[in-house]
Amino acid sequence: MRIEQHPILDFKRGKKITFTFDGKQMKGYEGETIAAALHAAGVKSLSHSIHLHRPRGLYCAIGNCASCIMEVNGEPNVRICVEPLIDGMVVNTQSGKGELK
Amino acid sequence: MRTVELLVVGGGPAGLCAAIQAAEMGSSVILVERSQHLGGQLIKQTHMFFGSEKQYASKRGFDISNILLDKIASLEKITLMQSTTVMGIYEDGVVTLEHKGEYIKVLPKATIVATGASEKTLAFPNNDLPGIYGAGAVQTLMNEYGIKPGNRVVMVGAGNIGLIVSYQLMQAGVEVAAIVEGGPKIGGYLVHASKVRRMGVPILTRHTIKSAHGKEVLEKVTLWQLDDQWNGIPGTEIEFGVDVMCIAVGLAPLSELLWQAGCQMKFIESLGGYVPTRDENLQTSVKGLFVAGDVSGVEEASSAMVEGYLAGMSAASYLGYKLYNMNEVKENLLNQLDSLRHGQMGEKIRKGIAELQIEHEAAASVDA
């Protein structure tokens, strides 16, 4: 759900790039965050609460609330609302708290 | 260990103006910003600002941000560190930073904390469903990345943010089903309220969210009316099928660093929660530690900018840099703040700030 026409803003999107989300190939733009690219593709359920496994989505979008943490390139607990999307990234839904290596 | 005269934490309107003012007076400045972009929340504000010309009234937020960033780029005294998070402030004044996995220590002679505020949330069943966003998140998605949060929204809160973001949602092509306000009156400016009402959006005062519904994502919202004691009235429920709920019930200062630094803090409801005591020059109870913007009390971007200039000038003066007409400039900034804090809402803010005033010995003040 990208906005193509806006009365005030003109969105300058970067190069089209690809990444995978839970094994599926997806497209996004250079310069946007992982959360933005997932949202544009209609993915709203991002993480799950630790005990009751309730779905959680984007709440603050500025790196405060940790409602959007995912596993990115094997690293757990990445706040995808502030993490820039990079070509070839591997993004996965995280289960549990993640492990320190 | 890096040393610097002034460390500014936060690259939003307050931090940018603080850095500009201090650098123009001769101080070396490191400006640290957690995000990869400078400008804070200004960059997603598409509406024209009020206030006076001095605070860039009638310009849109993102244009103001560009003006400030051009100014910053022209000042050699300022070192920018984006994508950098402050981890802690220690007793000996050392501030630790994290930048892309690297751990950095800085020892500044003075620090300005301008970390801003974060969105408050609201308690109701299923308030954690995906599709329920803070108003700032909706602005980030729409105005920064050009992405619609969904198709139909219920807005919670009829303060200025709730009203303005409702209008922005409509500009992006999202239907606004209703604006819900718990209080008996619309909190925001009438000009914003009439704009959304003219577009056919009902503003339901004395109503709140009873419950959200949905399995994986938000599907439906139940509202109900509130009595004078803020209790829901059974039988008054209204349902809206929506895939977005936007929560605009205010902000809370991001004051962690101030607590850690040992600043004296007080709870002032009208300023958003715990805020630091400070003197007229925005110096906190910790010598050499200044504050500006929402972290010192939630207001608007216009007052954050003026506070930024004031804190920047105070910190530069504390470091020994003076202006020949410093008292005049200070008086002018204080007058600007006074005029921004007019009206009923401003009255509450002024009262709150009055409770926070402390005095420092003359040596630490601008007038010294």
Contacts between the chains, C-beta under 8 A, distances in Angstrom:
chain1	res1	chain2	res2	distance
A	1	B	147	6.3
A	1	B	148	4.1
A	1	B	150	7.4
A	1	B	151	7.9
A	2	B	146	5.8
A	2	B	147	5.7
A	2	B	148	7.4
A	3	B	142	6.8
A	3	B	146	4.5
A	3	B	147	6.7
A	3	B	148	5.9
A	3	B	172	5.2
A	3	B	173	6.7
A	6	B	146	7.1
A	6	B	171	6.5
A	6	B	172	6.5
A	7	B	171	5.5
A	8	B	46	4.9
A	8	B	60	7.3
A	8	B	171	6.8
A	9	B	46	6.2
A	9	B	143	6.3
A	9	B	146	7.0
A	11	B	145	7.6
A	11	B	146	3.6
A	13	B	146	7.4
A	32	B	145	5.2
A	33	B	145	7.3
A	36	B	141	6.7
A	36	B	144	8.0
A	36	B	145	4.0
A	36	B	147	5.7
A	39	B	141	6.1
A	39	B	145	7.9
A	39	B	147	5.2
A	39	B	149	7.4
A	40	B	145	7.7
A	40	B	147	4.9
A	44	B	130	4.2
A	44	B	131	5.9
A	44	B	216	7.9
A	44	B	217	4.9
A	45	B	130	4.7
A	45	B	216	5.1
A	45	B	217	6.2
A	46	B	130	6.9
A	49	B	128	7.1
A	54	B	128	5.9
A	55	B	129	7.0
A	55	B	130	5.5
A	55	B	216	5.3
A	55	B	217	7.3
A	56	B	128	5.9
A	56	B	130	6.4
A	57	B	129	7.2
A	57	B	130	2.7
A	57	B	131	6.1
A	57	B	132	7.2
A	57	B	133	7.5
A	57	B	217	7.2
A	58	B	130	7.4
A	58	B	133	6.1
A	58	B	137	5.4
A	58	B	141	7.5
A	59	B	119	7.4
A	59	B	121	7.4
A	59	B	132	7.3
A	59	B	133	6.1
A	59	B	134	5.5
A	59	B	137	6.1
A	60	B	118	6.3
A	60	B	119	5.5
A	60	B	134	5.3
A	60	B	136	6.4
A	60	B	137	5.6
A	61	B	133	7.5
A	61	B	134	7.5
A	61	B	136	6.5
A	61	B	137	3.6
A	61	B	140	4.1
A	61	B	141	6.6
A	62	B	35	7.0
A	62	B	118	7.7
A	62	B	136	6.4
A	62	B	137	7.6
A	62	B	140	6.8
A	63	B	34	6.4
A	63	B	35	7.2
A	64	B	118	4.6
A	64	B	119	7.7
A	64	B	254	7.4
A	65	B	118	7.5
A	65	B	119	7.8
A	65	B	134	7.9
A	67	B	128	7.7
A	81	B	137	7.7
A	81	B	140	7.8
A	82	B	34	7.7
A	82	B	35	6.3
A	82	B	36	7.8
A	84	B	36	6.6
